[in-house]
Amino acid sequence: MQLPNSLAAIGIATACFCTSALLNTQQNTPSLDLSPCTVNGMQAKCGEYEVFENRTTKTGRKIKLKILVFPATGAERLSDPFVYVPGGPGSSATEDAPYVAPNLAKIRAKRDLLFVDQRGTGGSNPLDCQLFNPADLQSYLGYFFPLEAVKRCREQLEKKAELTLYTTSIAMDDLEEVRQALGYGKLNLMGASYGTRAAMVYLRQHPQSVRTVTLFGVSPTSQHMPKNFAQDTERALQGVLAECTANEACNRAFPNLRNEAKAVLERLLRGPVEVSVRRDMRGSADDVVKVKLSRDLVAEAIRYMLYNPGAVPRIPLFIHQAAQDNFVSLAQAALNYRRQIVASGSNGMYLSVTCAEDLPFVKPDEVTLLSANTFLGDYRAKQQRAACELWPRSTISADYASPVQSAAPVLIFTGQWDPVTPPSHGDFVAKGFSNSLHLVVPQGGHGFGGM
């Protein structure tokens, strides 16, 4: 799950919400001095903060959290920074920072921008897994989490991490300790995708430390990924197909789109197709490799296209091509998304979070029922469950999935055709916030693509 492409609307939140809080440092928390650094030509401050991996016993291994701050640029510097909490789970805040910070220039005029790599990501003892073989393109087009790779990754990571100690609740206590060490007042949290869940967990655990919250693509603590992925993807896909049918030019180009989508699915249910794809999109067009493309990967490619409004207009074309027995575009998209999304980030941290907070509450029979007659089907839930059976599972609090409630100002954005965090999620969490506003972006996906 990724950060929406446009962040301009965030200014609404900071412009409208109340004044900054006083500093809220606590005794016994060591102070932290950051050093000047340059990030993509921007002046910043960098550093690390050490925490116990086991926050309960406060013994044993310590891990360093990577921290990046872009100081306020104006003469008036308020004590409540703007804090970016990335998606995934598994994305790195500091790696996203060079792309996020320029969009927050107006906010930075008065407030520091704070980026902290969550434990298990980026520069904070990353739990990185090598899931696929870059020399073998077919390896990218198999299991979502190849089981042998999961076994190897666990063996490697257990040498440097207790994998049950990388859940959201523990990480949000890390963030609170960093806030205290830096001497900041209340935080203005901005969460994207999984980052919305993390931000809400922080709000629940440390309500006195939050001034405002901005959420993009809401993942409630009760979402239990990937339970509803098939249904949510189907809703978004059918919405996009309906818009094409209603559009004169699109309907003229693809007059039988729904029937073609059905035909493509029926063809793939009979078995995979063989397709020639380019080994490297930046390399020679003649350097092609034959791969086998399954129904699962075609469905996954379309799902990821629905993430971004910039890719959505190509969905009718790709389906039409596939209906003519030309699966090249879908195969290339499937390969690219596996490389750029599934294989990126800290997948070990993804497993530590979802195997504790999500999969235990996803019943196989329920997923089979929910995914029936959908384009995506139940492959993702089955394969993610199989991976979690090989991964250590942390124990979470009994009330973890309960709705988060707060009187803090909360601004919520969701995309109309988001295939993973639909508008209903925004409506759901808004019920727990007495001072909230939920905005649905027309034709928006998981990102808004500058809309």
Kinemage of the C-alpha trace (Angstrom):
@kinemage 1
@onewidth
@group {chain A} dominant
@subgroup {mainchain}
@vectorlist {calphas} color= white
{ca met a 1} P 0.000 0.000 0.000
{ca gln a 2} L 1.442 3.312 -1.048
{ca leu a 3} L 1.382 7.042 -0.427
{ca pro a 4} L -1.124 9.036 -2.529
{ca asn a 5} L 0.656 11.129 -5.150
{ca ser a 6} L -0.905 14.473 -4.214
{ca leu a 7} L -0.453 15.958 -0.741
{ca ala a 8} L -1.511 19.522 -1.468
{ca ala a 9} L -4.764 19.179 0.465
{ca ile a 10} L -2.893 18.594 3.701
{ca gly a 11} L -2.637 22.346 4.071
{ca ile a 12} L -6.345 22.380 4.891
{ca ala a 13} L -5.690 20.387 8.037
{ca thr a 14} L -2.896 22.518 9.449
{ca ala a 15} L -4.538 25.791 8.431
{ca cys a 16} L -7.813 25.008 10.233
{ca phe a 17} L -6.758 23.192 13.372
{ca cys a 18} L -5.934 24.656 16.716
{ca thr a 19} L -2.775 26.296 17.995
{ca ser a 20} L 0.416 24.466 18.822
{ca ala a 21} L 0.986 22.698 22.108
{ca leu a 22} L 3.641 23.288 24.705
{ca leu a 23} L 6.631 21.022 24.845
{ca asn a 24} L 5.837 17.716 26.512
{ca thr a 25} L 9.182 16.149 27.269
{ca gln a 26} L 9.436 13.664 30.099
{ca gln a 27} L 12.180 12.923 32.514
{ca asn a 28} L 14.333 9.826 32.092
{ca thr a 29} L 14.196 10.050 28.301
{ca pro a 30} L 17.635 10.860 26.874
{ca ser a 31} L 17.816 13.939 24.671
{ca leu a 32} L 18.793 13.575 21.043
{ca asp a 33} L 20.940 15.930 19.005
{ca leu a 34} L 20.762 15.597 15.216
{ca ser a 35} L 23.585 16.473 12.826
{ca pro a 36} L 23.309 18.668 9.721
{ca cys a 37} L 22.953 16.701 6.492
{ca thr a 38} L 21.844 17.173 2.899
{ca val a 39} L 19.065 15.097 1.342
{ca asn a 40} L 18.499 15.509 -2.401
{ca gly a 41} L 19.922 19.012 -2.217
{ca met a 42} L 17.742 19.963 0.779
{ca gln a 43} L 19.263 20.977 4.091
{ca ala a 44} L 18.179 18.660 6.860
{ca lys a 45} L 19.185 17.110 10.161
{ca cys a 46} L 19.926 13.402 10.524
{ca gly a 47} L 20.534 11.039 13.376
{ca glu a 48} L 19.709 7.811 15.164
{ca tyr a 49} L 17.948 7.004 18.393
{ca glu a 50} L 18.530 3.756 20.243
{ca val a 51} L 15.655 1.802 21.790
{ca phe a 52} L 15.341 -1.608 23.376
{ca glu a 53} L 14.034 -4.148 20.905
{ca asn a 54} L 12.053 -5.574 23.817
{ca arg a 55} L 10.354 -2.520 25.255
{ca thr a 56} L 8.664 -4.559 28.015
{ca thr a 57} L 11.736 -6.039 29.667
{ca lys a 58} L 14.106 -3.236 28.617
{ca thr a 59} L 16.886 -5.802 28.399
{ca gly a 60} L 18.837 -7.462 25.628
{ca arg a 61} L 19.256 -6.210 22.075
{ca lys a 62} L 19.008 -2.522 21.238
{ca ile a 63} L 18.146 -1.224 17.788
{ca lys a 64} L 18.784 2.152 16.229
{ca leu a 65} L 15.943 4.118 14.670
{ca lys a 66} L 16.897 6.315 11.733
{ca ile a 67} L 15.592 9.877 11.987
{ca leu a 68} L 15.419 12.708 9.464
{ca val a 69} L 14.159 16.230 10.107
{ca phe a 70} L 13.620 19.051 7.638
{ca pro a 71} L 13.660 22.123 9.920
{ca ala a 72} L 11.015 24.819 9.588
{ca thr a 73} L 12.065 27.425 7.041
{ca gly a 74} L 10.286 30.497 8.423
{ca ala a 75} L 11.106 32.824 11.280
{ca glu a 76} L 8.300 31.392 13.412
{ca arg a 77} L 8.983 27.785 14.409
{ca leu a 78} L 6.150 26.015 16.214
{ca ser a 79} L 6.787 23.134 18.587
{ca asp a 80} L 4.434 20.658 16.890
{ca pro a 81} L 6.106 19.013 13.877
{ca phe a 82} L 4.411 17.351 10.926
{ca val a 83} L 5.129 13.627 11.013
{ca tyr a 84} L 4.870 11.358 7.976
{ca val a 85} L 3.923 7.724 8.691
{ca pro a 86} L 4.365 5.585 5.530
{ca gly a 87} L 2.423 2.626 4.194
{ca gly a 88} L 3.281 -0.954 3.510
{ca pro a 89} L 3.700 -2.287 6.115
{ca gly a 90} L 7.384 -2.131 5.323
{ca ser a 91} L 7.984 1.226 3.647
{ca ser a 92} L 10.720 3.551 4.874
{ca ala a 93} L 9.782 7.055 5.988
{ca thr a 94} L 13.273 8.437 5.398
{ca glu a 95} L 13.467 6.931 1.909
{ca asp a 96} L 10.117 8.493 1.033
{ca ala a 97} L 11.121 11.824 2.577
{ca pro a 98} L 12.795 13.423 -0.491
{ca tyr a 99} L 9.555 12.943 -2.456
{ca val a 100} L 7.173 13.885 0.361
{ca ala a 101} L 8.933 16.969 1.760
{ca pro a 102} L 8.622 19.201 -1.350
{ca asn a 103} L 4.835 18.766 -1.253
{ca leu a 104} L 4.785 20.017 2.332
{ca ala a 105} L 6.695 23.256 1.714
{ca lys a 106} L 3.897 25.498 3.031
{ca ile a 107} L 3.571 23.451 6.199
{ca arg a 108} L 7.339 23.477 6.623
{ca ala a 109} L 7.291 27.271 6.740
{ca lys a 110} L 6.304 27.016 10.416
{ca arg a 111} L 6.770 23.390 11.360
{ca asp a 112} L 9.560 20.849 11.197
{ca leu a 113} L 8.922 17.808 9.020
{ca leu a 114} L 9.798 14.653 10.961
{ca phe a 115} L 10.519 11.266 9.361
{ca val a 116} L 11.281 8.228 11.540
{ca asp a 117} L 11.910 4.802 10.060
{ca gln a 118} L 9.622 2.396 11.896
{ca arg a 119} L 11.478 -0.506 13.495
{ca gly a 120} L 12.096 -3.166 10.853
{ca thr a 121} L 12.220 -0.719 7.922
{ca gly a 122} L 14.705 1.527 6.130
{ca gly a 123} L 17.579 2.340 8.454
{ca ser a 124} L 15.952 0.910 11.592
{ca asn a 125} L 17.157 -2.697 11.679
{ca pro a 126} L 15.367 -3.485 8.399
{ca leu a 127} L 13.714 -6.884 8.029
{ca asp a 128} L 14.405 -7.238 4.313
{ca cys a 129} L 13.646 -10.445 2.433
{ca gln a 130} L 14.891 -11.584 -0.977
{ca leu a 131} L 11.676 -13.144 -2.245
{ca phe a 132} L 12.471 -13.484 -5.941
{ca asn a 133} L 15.431 -14.231 -8.206
{ca pro a 134} L 16.250 -11.177 -10.374
{ca ala a 135} L 17.905 -13.445 -12.946
{ca asp a 136} L 14.718 -15.501 -13.335
{ca leu a 137} L 11.705 -13.440 -14.417
{ca gln a 138} L 9.365 -16.367 -13.915
{ca ser a 139} L 10.183 -16.330 -10.202
{ca tyr a 140} L 8.351 -12.987 -9.955
{ca leu a 141} L 5.191 -14.499 -11.410
{ca gly a 142} L 4.546 -17.235 -8.872
{ca tyr a 143} L 3.536 -17.172 -5.208
{ca phe a 144} L 2.954 -13.793 -3.580
{ca phe a 145} L 5.271 -14.960 -0.800
{ca pro a 146} L 7.321 -17.923 -2.129
{ca leu a 147} L 7.403 -20.327 0.795
{ca glu a 148} L 11.018 -21.440 0.460
{ca ala a 149} L 12.080 -17.788 0.338
{ca val a 150} L 10.023 -17.090 3.459
{ca lys a 151} L 11.771 -19.935 5.302
{ca arg a 152} L 15.211 -18.636 4.271
{ca cys a 153} L 14.324 -15.094 5.232
{ca arg a 154} L 13.168 -16.126 8.674
{ca glu a 155} L 16.385 -18.037 9.310
{ca gln a 156} L 18.474 -15.046 8.213
{ca leu a 157} L 16.527 -12.394 10.107
{ca glu a 158} L 16.302 -14.305 13.376
{ca lys a 159} L 20.054 -13.796 13.708
{ca lys a 160} L 19.493 -10.060 14.188
{ca ala a 161} L 15.881 -9.667 15.325
{ca glu a 162} L 13.178 -11.136 17.534
{ca leu a 163} L 10.509 -11.157 14.835
{ca thr a 164} L 7.575 -11.002 17.246
{ca leu a 165} L 8.662 -7.537 18.431
{ca tyr a 166} L 7.977 -5.601 15.234
{ca thr a 167} L 4.245 -4.961 15.480
{ca thr a 168} L 2.479 -1.619 15.134
{ca ser a 169} L 1.765 -1.009 18.808
{ca ile a 170} L 5.393 -1.507 19.801
{ca ala a 171} L 6.609 0.733 16.992
{ca met a 172} L 4.258 3.547 18.002
{ca asp a 173} L 5.737 3.504 21.499
{ca asp a 174} L 9.111 3.960 19.776
{ca leu a 175} L 7.765 7.058 18.035
{ca glu a 176} L 6.550 8.499 21.314
{ca glu a 177} L 10.009 8.033 22.828
{ca val a 178} L 11.580 9.768 19.819
{ca arg a 179} L 9.138 12.683 20.245
{ca gln a 180} L 10.232 13.077 23.849
{ca ala a 181} L 13.934 12.797 23.005
{ca leu a 182} L 13.650 15.518 20.365
{ca gly a 183} L 11.805 17.818 22.765
{ca tyr a 184} L 8.781 18.245 20.531
{ca gly a 185} L 5.298 19.181 21.662
{ca lys a 186} L 2.267 17.459 20.217
{ca leu a 187} L 2.556 15.831 16.799
{ca asn a 188} L 0.615 16.442 13.595
{ca leu a 189} L 0.407 12.932 12.152
{ca met a 190} L -0.029 12.177 8.472
{ca gly a 191} L -0.584 8.511 7.688
{ca ala a 192} L -0.872 6.918 4.266
{ca ser a 193} L -2.388 3.450 3.735
{ca tyr a 194} L -0.985 1.177 6.493
{ca gly a 195} L 0.434 4.406 7.911
{ca thr a 196} L -3.138 5.432 8.763
{ca arg a 197} L -3.448 2.359 10.978
{ca ala a 198} L -0.132 3.148 12.634
{ca ala a 199} L -1.139 6.791 13.163
{ca met a 200} L -4.449 5.745 14.743
{ca val a 201} L -2.666 3.265 17.019
{ca tyr a 202} L -0.322 6.071 18.117
{ca leu a 203} L -3.345 8.293 18.732
{ca arg a 204} L -4.969 5.619 20.907
{ca gln a 205} L -1.803 4.874 22.892
{ca his a 206} L -0.602 8.478 23.260
{ca pro a 207} L -3.629 10.776 22.904
{ca gln a 208} L -1.961 13.551 24.861
{ca ser a 209} L 0.813 13.712 22.248
{ca val a 210} L -1.390 14.314 19.174
{ca arg a 211} L -2.560 17.684 17.863
{ca thr a 212} L -4.014 16.699 14.469
{ca val a 213} L -4.254 13.636 12.235
{ca thr a 214} L -4.472 13.463 8.428
{ca leu a 215} L -5.304 10.102 6.869
{ca phe a 216} L -4.933 9.064 3.212
{ca gly a 217} L -6.542 5.734 2.289
{ca val a 218} L -7.716 4.434 5.661
{ca ser a 219} L -6.691 1.014 6.972
{ca pro a 220} L -8.609 0.492 10.233
{ca thr a 221} L -7.189 -1.762 12.908
{ca ser a 222} L -10.089 -4.101 12.084
{ca gln a 223} L -9.406 -4.299 8.332
{ca his a 224} L -7.702 -7.708 8.666
{ca met a 225} L -5.890 -7.701 5.333
{ca pro a 226} L -6.407 -9.385 2.875
{ca lys a 227} L -9.883 -10.560 3.932
{ca asn a 228} L -11.841 -8.133 1.743
{ca phe a 229} L -9.288 -7.543 -1.015
{ca ala a 230} L -11.306 -9.481 -3.621
{ca gln a 231} L -14.562 -7.662 -2.896
{ca asp a 232} L -12.948 -4.237 -2.699
{ca thr a 233} L -11.043 -4.813 -5.928
{ca glu a 234} L -14.211 -6.009 -7.659
{ca arg a 235} L -16.103 -2.892 -6.551
{ca ala a 236} L -13.377 -0.652 -7.944
{ca leu a 237} L -12.987 -2.613 -11.186
{ca gln a 238} L -16.714 -2.636 -11.899
{ca gly a 239} L -16.849 1.081 -11.181
{ca val a 240} L -14.086 1.779 -13.685
{ca leu a 241} L -15.692 -0.463 -16.320
{ca ala a 242} L -19.030 1.297 -15.774
{ca glu a 243} L -17.389 4.680 -16.286
{ca cys a 244} L -15.911 3.453 -19.579
{ca thr a 245} L -19.324 2.256 -20.725
{ca ala a 246} L -20.855 5.622 -19.820
{ca asn a 247} L -18.143 7.550 -21.658
{ca glu a 248} L -18.907 7.924 -25.370
{ca ala a 249} L -15.322 7.710 -26.598
{ca cys a 250} L -14.359 4.821 -24.311
{ca asn a 251} L -17.518 2.864 -25.094
{ca arg a 252} L -16.973 3.373 -28.794
{ca ala a 253} L -13.436 2.009 -28.519
{ca phe a 254} L -14.422 -0.912 -26.270
{ca pro a 255} L -18.148 -1.639 -26.833
{ca asn a 256} L -17.995 -5.172 -25.384
{ca leu a 257} L -15.770 -4.456 -22.407
{ca arg a 258} L -17.687 -6.367 -19.732
{ca asn a 259} L -18.003 -9.448 -21.922
{ca glu a 260} L -14.315 -9.213 -22.764
{ca ala a 261} L -13.391 -9.041 -19.066
{ca lys a 262} L -15.479 -12.166 -18.480
{ca ala a 263} L -13.858 -13.926 -21.453
{ca val a 264} L -10.349 -13.103 -20.204
{ca leu a 265} L -11.129 -14.526 -16.784
{ca glu a 266} L -12.645 -17.689 -18.268
{ca arg a 267} L -9.603 -18.172 -20.495
{ca leu a 268} L -7.203 -17.884 -17.568
{ca leu a 269} L -9.232 -20.231 -15.400
{ca arg a 270} L -8.354 -22.957 -17.920
{ca gly a 271} L -4.658 -22.446 -17.226
{ca pro a 272} L -1.755 -20.000 -17.667
{ca val a 273} L -0.783 -18.444 -20.988
{ca glu a 274} L 2.721 -18.145 -22.409
{ca val a 275} L 3.836 -14.585 -23.089
{ca ser a 276} L 7.057 -12.940 -24.278
{ca val a 277} L 8.047 -9.978 -22.099
{ca arg a 278} L 10.956 -7.579 -22.115
{ca arg a 279} L 13.659 -8.513 -19.629
{ca asp a 280} L 14.266 -4.873 -18.757
{ca met a 281} L 11.972 -2.005 -19.757
{ca arg a 282} L 15.005 0.267 -19.990
{ca gly a 283} L 16.931 -2.202 -22.126
{ca ser a 284} L 16.636 -3.401 -25.689
{ca ala a 285} L 13.162 -4.161 -27.017
{ca asp a 286} L 14.653 -7.277 -28.600
{ca asp a 287} L 15.743 -8.719 -25.245
{ca val a 288} L 12.621 -10.736 -24.473
{ca val a 289} L 11.921 -13.757 -22.294
{ca lys a 290} L 9.031 -16.198 -22.407
{ca val a 291} L 7.077 -16.529 -19.164
{ca lys a 292} L 3.875 -18.201 -18.045
{ca leu a 293} L 1.174 -15.834 -16.855
{ca ser a 294} L -1.564 -17.094 -14.507
{ca arg a 295} L -5.010 -15.797 -13.663
{ca asp a 296} L -3.695 -14.737 -10.239
{ca leu a 297} L -1.032 -12.479 -11.673
{ca val a 298} L -3.372 -10.924 -14.268
{ca ala a 299} L -5.850 -10.117 -11.517
{ca glu a 300} L -3.055 -8.741 -9.346
{ca ala a 301} L -1.813 -6.519 -12.171
{ca ile a 302} L -5.260 -5.031 -12.682
{ca arg a 303} L -5.619 -4.520 -8.947
{ca tyr a 304} L -2.381 -2.551 -8.782
{ca met a 305} L -3.385 -0.518 -11.837
{ca leu a 306} L -6.477 0.502 -9.874
{ca tyr a 307} L -4.175 1.952 -7.193
{ca asn a 308} L -3.222 4.883 -9.426
{ca pro a 309} L -5.672 6.986 -11.484
{ca gly a 310} L -2.864 7.495 -13.999
{ca ala a 311} L -2.880 3.773 -14.814
{ca val a 312} L -6.661 3.256 -14.746
{ca pro a 313} L -7.340 4.494 -18.316
{ca arg a 314} L -5.195 1.621 -19.644
{ca ile a 315} L -7.320 -1.076 -17.985
{ca pro a 316} L -9.986 -1.230 -20.768
{ca leu a 317} L -7.233 -1.404 -23.388
{ca phe a 318} L -5.312 -4.171 -21.606
{ca ile a 319} L -8.493 -6.213 -21.107
{ca his a 320} L -9.432 -5.742 -24.762
{ca gln a 321} L -5.977 -6.848 -25.894
{ca ala a 322} L -6.133 -9.919 -23.656
{ca ala a 323} L -9.546 -10.808 -25.067
{ca gln a 324} L -7.827 -10.867 -28.477
{ca asp a 325} L -5.291 -13.325 -26.998
{ca asn a 326} L -2.637 -10.650 -26.559
{ca phe a 327} L -1.512 -10.766 -22.914
{ca val a 328} L 1.771 -8.880 -23.383
{ca ser a 329} L 0.652 -5.637 -21.723
{ca leu a 330} L -0.847 -7.423 -18.720
{ca ala a 331} L 2.191 -9.677 -18.368
{ca gln a 332} L 4.551 -6.718 -18.448
{ca ala a 333} L 2.415 -4.889 -15.893
{ca ala a 334} L 2.305 -7.954 -13.625
{ca leu a 335} L 6.083 -8.267 -13.774
{ca asn a 336} L 6.666 -4.571 -13.125
{ca tyr a 337} L 4.330 -4.471 -10.117
{ca arg a 338} L 5.920 -7.547 -8.591
{ca arg a 339} L 9.322 -5.915 -8.960
{ca gln a 340} L 8.333 -2.433 -7.823
{ca ile a 341} L 5.764 -3.147 -5.099
{ca val a 342} L 5.809 -6.738 -3.862
{ca ala a 343} L 9.593 -7.117 -3.944
{ca ser a 344} L 10.225 -3.691 -2.417
{ca gly a 345} L 10.142 -2.575 1.189
{ca ser a 346} L 10.883 -4.680 4.232
{ca asn a 347} L 8.817 -7.809 3.629
{ca gly a 348} L 9.894 -9.390 6.901
{ca met a 349} L 8.334 -6.482 8.752
{ca tyr a 350} L 5.214 -6.877 6.580
{ca leu a 351} L 4.928 -10.474 7.738
{ca ser a 352} L 5.588 -9.634 11.390
{ca val a 353} L 2.762 -7.090 11.309
{ca thr a 354} L 0.150 -8.870 9.214
{ca cys a 355} L 0.744 -12.358 10.634
{ca ala a 356} L -0.099 -10.961 14.076
{ca glu a 357} L -2.634 -8.229 13.377
{ca asp a 358} L -4.514 -9.523 10.326
{ca leu a 359} L -4.282 -13.167 9.247
{ca pro a 360} L -5.314 -14.731 12.580
{ca phe a 361} L -8.713 -13.079 12.139
{ca val a 362} L -9.210 -14.103 8.497
{ca lys a 363} L -11.230 -17.318 8.293
{ca pro a 364} L -10.518 -19.403 5.169
{ca asp a 365} L -14.175 -20.295 4.580
{ca glu a 366} L -15.169 -16.661 4.926
{ca val a 367} L -12.584 -15.551 2.365
{ca thr a 368} L -13.735 -18.239 -0.075
{ca leu a 369} L -17.282 -16.918 0.197
{ca leu a 370} L -16.292 -13.263 -0.079
{ca ser a 371} L -14.054 -13.839 -3.108
{ca ala a 372} L -16.502 -15.992 -5.081
{ca asn a 373} L -17.251 -14.638 -8.571
{ca thr a 374} L -14.604 -11.929 -8.322
{ca phe a 375} L -11.763 -11.213 -10.709
{ca leu a 376} L -9.146 -11.368 -7.950
{ca gly a 377} L -10.299 -14.580 -6.292
{ca asp a 378} L -8.856 -15.932 -3.044
{ca tyr a 379} L -5.259 -16.672 -4.084
{ca arg a 380} L -3.801 -13.750 -2.116
{ca ala a 381} L -5.433 -14.755 1.152
{ca lys a 382} L -4.426 -18.413 0.741
{ca gln a 383} L -0.818 -17.603 -0.124
{ca gln a 384} L -0.408 -15.008 2.604
{ca arg a 385} L -1.842 -17.443 5.151
{ca ala a 386} L 0.641 -20.113 4.040
{ca ala a 387} L 3.509 -17.653 4.540
{ca cys a 388} L 2.254 -16.708 8.010
{ca glu a 389} L 2.229 -20.359 9.032
{ca leu a 390} L 6.014 -20.214 8.612
{ca trp a 391} L 6.472 -16.920 10.493
{ca pro a 392} L 6.630 -16.228 14.246
{ca arg a 393} L 3.396 -14.701 15.472
{ca ser a 394} L 3.297 -11.971 18.073
{ca thr a 395} L 0.516 -11.619 20.627
{ca ile a 396} L -1.495 -8.411 20.329
{ca ser a 397} L -3.880 -6.834 22.824
{ca ala a 398} L -7.418 -8.201 22.922
{ca asp a 399} L -8.890 -4.798 22.029
{ca tyr a 400} L -6.450 -4.026 19.213
{ca ala a 401} L -9.130 -4.149 16.489
{ca ser a 402} L -11.536 -1.911 18.400
{ca pro a 403} L -12.376 1.394 16.694
{ca val a 404} L -10.081 4.262 17.652
{ca gln a 405} L -11.908 7.156 19.303
{ca ser a 406} L -10.696 10.702 19.789
{ca ala a 407} L -11.740 14.345 19.885
{ca ala a 408} L -8.580 15.378 18.048
{ca pro a 409} L -9.107 17.037 14.635
{ca val a 410} L -8.920 14.340 11.941
{ca leu a 411} L -8.950 14.960 8.176
{ca ile a 412} L -9.651 11.883 6.037
{ca phe a 413} L -9.123 11.394 2.298
{ca thr a 414} L -10.137 8.328 0.311
{ca gly a 415} L -10.388 7.601 -3.410
{ca gln a 416} L -13.711 6.698 -5.008
{ca trp a 417} L -12.262 3.613 -6.728
{ca asp a 418} L -9.615 2.656 -4.172
{ca pro a 419} L -9.306 -1.157 -4.446
{ca val a 420} L -7.770 -1.689 -1.002
{ca thr a 421} L -8.943 1.085 1.367
{ca pro a 422} L -12.362 2.078 -0.021
{ca pro a 423} L -14.426 5.081 1.131
{ca ser a 424} L -16.415 2.844 3.495
{ca his a 425} L -13.262 2.586 5.631
{ca gly a 426} L -13.122 6.361 5.920
{ca asp a 427} L -16.789 6.463 6.927
{ca phe a 428} L -16.183 3.753 9.504
{ca val a 429} L -13.255 5.369 11.306
{ca ala a 430} L -14.862 8.826 11.145
{ca lys a 431} L -17.581 7.568 13.498
{ca gly a 432} L -14.986 7.363 16.259
{ca phe a 433} L -13.731 10.915 15.730
{ca ser a 434} L -15.999 13.673 17.035
{ca asn a 435} L -14.049 16.342 15.125
{ca ser a 436} L -13.448 14.845 11.678
{ca leu a 437} L -14.018 15.524 7.999
{ca his a 438} L -14.031 12.770 5.356
{ca leu a 439} L -13.444 13.771 1.727
{ca val a 440} L -13.887 11.255 -1.106
{ca val a 441} L -11.864 12.098 -4.219
{ca pro a 442} L -13.913 11.383 -7.384
{ca gln a 443} L -12.203 8.737 -9.562
{ca gly a 444} L -9.359 8.564 -7.057
{ca gly a 445} L -7.609 5.286 -6.367
{ca his a 446} L -5.318 4.339 -3.517
{ca gly a 447} L -3.402 7.375 -4.718
{ca phe a 448} L -4.920 10.447 -6.291
{ca gly a 449} L -2.467 11.035 -9.121
{ca gly a 450} L -2.450 14.815 -8.729
{ca met a 451} L -6.252 15.013 -8.757
